[in-house]
Amino acid sequence: MKPSRLLLRLEAGIRDARSMLEADCLRAERAGYLARLGHFDEVQVELAALHERYDPRPSVEISSWLNLVEGLVTYFSAGGVPTTDKLKRALALSSAAGLNPLQALSAAWLAQFDYVRTDMDSMASNVRKSLHIAEPDHHSARSRASLVVAQALHLAGRADLAQAWYRVARDHAVSDGDDATTSALMHNMGWLRMMALRQVVLTGKGPMLGGEHALMSAESTRDFDLLIGDKSWDALKPILRAQILSLNGQFAEALILYERFLVGTESEGTARLQANLLADKAWCLAEAGHSEAALKCARSAIACIAPDIHMDDRAAAHSRLAQVFAALGKYEDERLQSRLASETWRNHELLQRRIVQLLGSLTERGID
């Protein structure tokens, strides 16, 4: 693992701190950084020590940090499943105590959690709060808030608007020496490129571009994570590559990755992806001539479709299932899945338009 400049700076700050409280706030910040890299054992040791010192004599600053870091641990250890209670507590404590840097950082991470939950109105509110409160050189809050805006606009199909926010997020991350955020930016951009390609391939709307770019992005993310020791999202990286290969028509290569890595992704907190991934695997099986296995996989995909699945993932699952059933001569099933796909893609397009309404004219100061 190559230590980042941020990590080295935090460790130097801990050594040179003028008080135990100052050192412990930096220890909590360091734990948050390590949580984002997936080093949970080390983080838990640090959190236990801080609780032991401060639970008998609470400090609002330490309590804010502990809630923030524990929220991040839950999020990253569960494969990106957000639980907002800890983050809301961190925001409430820091707001009441006038701890503006922690308030801005907590709001930025709440916006990230809102994005994952597709609560776009709350996301926009928290992004504005973070950008409005954060000082111009508060890189950690500004990089995260800017990344949330970038990925939301990218999800909305406005890569042109997203690019400026990706640049802002990257600039702040580089200024901070924050390799974890740089990795997150690359990872999220890779997934969103795949998702944009998927929407074009499965709906037939838009130019058929970006397949090779998406694949190169996934490869770059993997190589960078190996360099910096980022172990988060490990289970998802080969799955991203499999989806891109499938969308590019490289079914045999995609199927190899699905056979090897799809088993067990649910235990990584990615159950919401199961329906789409199984449907895509079923399509690859059908293309490879494995009709019986394809039908079984398609039925498993249907069983995994749940109300909390993101609309674009659900729409993609229905689209792929329609293709599978058509290939297998199950035309009644095909008609049902085609109808569901059309309805769900329409709902996703409404969400995309709402995101642009909320964020399309936002500035770095958090105003329109």
C-alpha positions in Angstrom: 0.0 0.0 0.0 1.3 3.4 -1.0 0.3 5.8 1.8 -1.5 8.9 0.6 -0.4 12.5 1.3 -3.6 12.9 3.3 -2.8 9.8 5.5 0.8 11.0 6.1 -0.4 14.5 7.0 -2.9 13.1 9.5 -0.3 11.0 11.1 2.1 13.9 11.4 -0.7 16.0 12.9 -1.4 13.3 15.5 2.3 13.3 16.5 2.5 17.1 16.7 -0.9 17.8 18.2 -1.0 20.3 21.1 -3.7 18.5 23.0 -5.2 15.0 23.4 -8.5 16.3 21.9 -6.8 17.6 18.8 -4.9 14.4 18.3 -8.0 12.3 18.8 -10.0 14.3 16.3 -7.2 13.6 13.8 -7.3 9.9 14.8 -11.0 9.8 14.1 -10.4 11.5 10.7 -7.7 9.0 9.9 -10.1 6.2 10.8 -12.6 7.6 8.4 -10.1 7.6 5.6 -9.1 4.0 6.4 -12.7 2.9 6.4 -13.1 4.3 2.9 -10.2 2.0 1.9 -11.8 -1.0 3.5 -9.3 -1.4 6.4 -12.1 -2.2 8.9 -10.1 -4.1 11.5 -7.7 -1.2 12.1 -10.6 1.2 12.2 -12.5 -0.7 14.8 -9.5 -0.8 17.1 -9.2 3.0 16.8 -12.9 3.6 17.4 -12.9 1.3 20.5 -10.0 3.3 22.0 -11.8 6.6 21.4 -15.0 5.3 22.9 -13.1 4.1 25.9 -11.6 7.6 26.4 -14.6 9.7 25.7 -17.7 7.8 26.6 -17.2 8.6 30.4 -16.6 12.3 29.5 -18.2 13.1 26.2 -16.8 15.7 23.8 -19.2 17.0 21.2 -16.5 17.2 18.6 -15.4 13.6 19.2 -19.0 12.4 19.3 -19.6 14.1 15.9 -16.5 12.4 14.4 -17.4 9.0 15.9 -20.9 9.1 14.4 -19.5 10.2 11.1 -16.9 7.5 11.0 -19.2 4.8 12.2 -21.7 5.7 9.5 -18.9 5.3 6.9 -17.9 2.0 8.3 -21.4 0.7 8.0 -21.7 2.0 4.5 -18.4 0.7 3.1 -18.5 -2.7 5.0 -22.0 -3.4 3.6 -20.9 -2.8 0.0 -22.5 0.7 -0.3 -25.8 0.1 1.5 -26.5 3.5 3.2 -27.8 3.8 6.8 -28.3 7.5 7.5 -28.9 7.5 11.3 -25.2 8.0 12.3 -24.7 10.6 9.6 -27.8 12.5 10.7 -26.5 12.4 14.3 -23.1 13.7 13.2 -24.8 16.6 11.3 -27.1 17.5 14.1 -24.3 17.5 16.7 -21.9 19.5 14.6 -24.6 22.0 13.6 -25.7 22.5 17.2 -22.0 23.1 18.3 -21.2 25.3 15.4 -18.5 22.9 14.1 -18.8 24.1 10.5 -16.1 21.9 8.9 -17.7 18.8 10.4 -21.2 20.1 9.5 -20.1 20.5 5.8 -18.4 17.1 5.7 -21.4 15.3 7.3 -23.8 17.0 4.9 -21.6 16.0 1.9 -21.7 12.3 3.0 -25.5 12.5 3.7 -25.8 13.7 0.1 -23.9 10.6 -1.0 -26.2 8.3 1.0 -29.2 10.2 -0.4 -27.9 9.6 -4.0 -27.6 5.8 -3.3 -31.1 5.8 -1.9 -32.3 7.9 -5.0 -33.7 10.5 -2.7 -32.7 13.2 -5.1 -34.5 16.1 -3.3 -32.8 15.4 0.0 -29.5 14.9 -1.9 -29.8 18.3 -3.6 -30.5 19.9 -0.2 -27.6 18.4 1.5 -25.2 19.2 -1.4 -26.2 22.8 -1.2 -25.8 22.9 2.5 -22.3 21.4 2.3 -21.1 23.7 -0.5 -22.5 26.7 1.2 -20.9 26.0 4.5 -17.5 24.6 3.4 -14.6 27.0 3.1 -13.0 27.2 -0.3 -10.0 25.1 0.9 -12.1 22.5 2.8 -11.2 19.9 0.3 -12.7 16.8 1.9 -16.2 18.3 2.0 -16.0 20.0 -1.4 -14.5 16.9 -3.1 -17.3 14.6 -1.8 -20.1 17.1 -2.5 -18.8 17.8 -6.0 -18.5 14.1 -6.7 -22.2 13.6 -5.6 -23.3 16.3 -8.1 -21.1 14.8 -10.8 -22.4 11.3 -10.5 -26.1 12.5 -10.2 -25.8 14.5 -13.4 -24.0 11.6 -15.1 -26.9 9.3 -14.0 -29.3 11.8 -15.5 -27.6 11.3 -18.9 -25.9 14.7 -18.8 -22.2 13.7 -19.0 -21.6 17.2 -20.4 -22.7 18.8 -17.1 -21.1 16.1 -15.0 -17.6 16.6 -16.4 -17.1 20.0 -14.8 -18.1 18.6 -11.4 -15.8 15.6 -11.8 -13.0 18.1 -12.4 -13.8 20.1 -9.3 -14.0 16.9 -7.2 -10.7 15.6 -8.6 -9.0 19.0 -8.0 -10.0 19.1 -4.4 -9.1 15.4 -3.9 -5.6 16.0 -5.4 -5.1 19.2 -3.3 -6.0 17.1 -0.2 -3.8 14.2 -1.2 -6.9 12.0 -0.8 -6.4 8.9 -2.9 -9.6 7.3 -1.6 -11.7 10.0 -3.1 -9.7 9.8 -6.4 -10.4 6.0 -6.4 -14.1 6.6 -5.7 -14.3 9.1 -8.5 -12.8 6.6 -11.0 -15.0 3.8 -9.7 -18.2 5.8 -9.8 -17.4 7.2 -13.3 -16.7 3.6 -14.5 -20.1 2.4 -13.3 -21.9 5.4 -14.6 -20.3 5.0 -18.0 -21.5 1.4 -18.0 -25.0 2.5 -17.0 -25.2 5.1 -19.7 -24.0 2.5 -22.3 -26.6 0.0 -20.9 -29.5 2.5 -21.2 -28.5 3.1 -24.9 -28.1 -0.6 -25.7 -31.3 -1.7 -24.0 -33.6 1.1 -25.1 -32.1 1.8 -28.5 -32.1 5.6 -27.7 -28.9 7.4 -28.3 -25.6 6.8 -30.1 -23.9 3.5 -29.6 -20.6 4.9 -28.2 -18.5 4.4 -25.1 -18.0 0.6 -24.8 -14.2 0.6 -25.0 -14.0 3.8 -22.9 -16.1 2.2 -20.2 -13.9 -0.9 -20.2 -10.7 1.1 -20.0 -12.1 3.1 -17.1 -12.8 -0.1 -15.2 -9.2 -1.4 -15.9 -7.8 2.0 -14.7 -9.8 1.9 -11.5 -8.6 -1.7 -10.7 -4.9 -0.7 -11.2 -5.1 2.4 -9.1 -6.8 0.6 -6.3 -4.0 -2.0 -6.2 -1.5 0.8 -6.0 -3.1 2.6 -3.0 -4.3 -0.5 -1.2 -8.1 0.2 -1.6 -9.9 -3.0 -0.8 -13.4 -1.5 -0.9 -15.9 -2.7 -3.6 -13.5 -5.6 -4.5 -16.5 -7.9 -5.2 -18.0 -5.4 -7.6 -15.0 -4.7 -9.8 -15.1 -7.9 -11.9 -18.9 -7.6 -12.0 -18.5 -4.2 -13.6 -16.2 -5.6 -16.2 -18.6 -8.5 -16.9 -21.5 -6.0 -17.6 -19.4 -3.9 -20.0 -18.3 -7.0 -21.9 -21.9 -8.2 -22.2 -23.0 -4.8 -23.5 -20.2 -5.0 -26.0 -21.4 -8.3 -27.2 -18.5 -10.3 -25.7 -20.8 -12.8 -24.1 -18.3 -15.7 -23.5 -15.9 -13.4 -21.7 -18.7 -11.9 -19.6 -20.0 -15.4 -18.7 -16.6 -16.5 -17.4 -16.6 -13.5 -15.0 -20.2 -14.1 -13.9 -19.5 -17.8 -13.2 -16.5 -16.9 -11.1 -17.6 -13.8 -9.2 -21.4 -13.5 -9.2 -21.8 -16.1 -6.5 -21.7 -14.4 -3.1 -22.2 -10.8 -4.2 -25.4 -10.7 -2.2 -23.4 -11.3 1.0 -21.4 -8.2 0.1 -24.5 -6.0 0.5 -25.3 -5.9 -3.2 -28.6 -7.7 -3.2 -30.2 -4.8 -5.1 -27.9 -5.7 -8.1 -28.8 -9.4 -8.1 -31.8 -9.2 -10.4 -30.0 -7.2 -13.1 -26.8 -9.3 -12.9 -28.7 -12.6 -13.0 -30.7 -11.4 -16.0 -27.6 -10.3 -17.8 -26.0 -13.7 -17.0 -29.1 -15.4 -18.3 -28.7 -13.5 -21.6 -25.0 -14.5 -21.8 -26.1 -18.2 -21.2 -28.8 -17.9 -23.9 -26.3 -16.4 -26.4 -23.9 -19.3 -25.6 -26.6 -21.8 -26.4 -27.2 -23.0 -22.8 -31.0 -22.7 -23.0 -31.9 -24.7 -19.8 -29.4 -22.9 -17.7 -30.5 -19.5 -19.2 -34.1 -20.2 -18.3 -33.2 -21.2 -14.7 -31.1 -18.1 -14.3 -33.9 -15.9 -15.7 -36.4 -17.3 -13.2 -33.9 -16.6 -10.4 -33.6 -13.0 -11.7 -37.3 -12.5 -11.5 -37.4 -13.9 -8.0 -34.8 -11.2 -7.0 -36.8 -8.2 -8.4 -37.8 -6.1 -5.4 -39.3 -2.6 -4.9 -36.1 -1.2 -3.5 -34.0 -1.9 -6.6 -32.9 1.2 -8.4 -35.2 2.0 -11.4 -32.4 1.7 -14.0 -31.2 -1.6 -12.6 -34.8 -2.9 -12.6 -35.4 -1.6 -16.1 -32.2 -3.3 -17.3 -33.3 -6.5 -15.7 -36.7 -6.5 -17.4 -35.0 -5.6 -20.8 -32.5 -8.4 -20.6 -35.2 -10.9 -19.4 -37.4 -9.9 -22.4 -34.4 -10.8 -24.7 -33.8 -14.1 -22.9 -37.4 -15.2 -23.2 -37.5 -14.2 -26.9 -34.4 -16.2 -27.5 -36.0 -19.2 -25.7 -39.3 -18.9 -27.5 -41.2 -17.9 -24.3 -43.2 -15.2 -26.0 -45.8 -14.6 -23.3 -43.0 -14.0 -20.8 -41.3 -11.8 -23.3 -44.3 -9.6 -23.7 -44.7 -9.1 -20.0 -41.0 -8.3 -19.5 -41.0 -5.9 -22.5 -44.0 -4.0 -21.0 -42.4 -3.8 -17.6 -39.1 -2.6 -19.1 -40.8 0.2 -21.1 -42.7 1.4 -18.0 -39.6 1.3 -15.8 -37.4 3.0 -18.3 -40.0 5.8 -18.6 -40.0 6.2 -14.8 -36.2 6.4 -14.8 -36.3 9.1 -17.5 -38.6 11.1 -15.2 -36.0 10.7 -12.4 -33.2 11.9 -14.8 -35.2 15.0 -15.7 -35.8 15.7 -12.0 -32.0 15.5 -11.3 -31.3 18.1 -14.0 -34.0 20.4 -12.6 -32.4 20.1 -9.1 -28.7 20.4 -10.0 -28.4 21.6 -13.6 -27.6 25.2 -12.7 -25.9 24.7 -9.3 -22.6 26.6 -8.7 -19.7 25.6 -6.5 -21.0 28.1 -3.9 -24.1 26.0 -3.4 -26.4 28.4 -5.2 -28.1 28.5 -8.6 
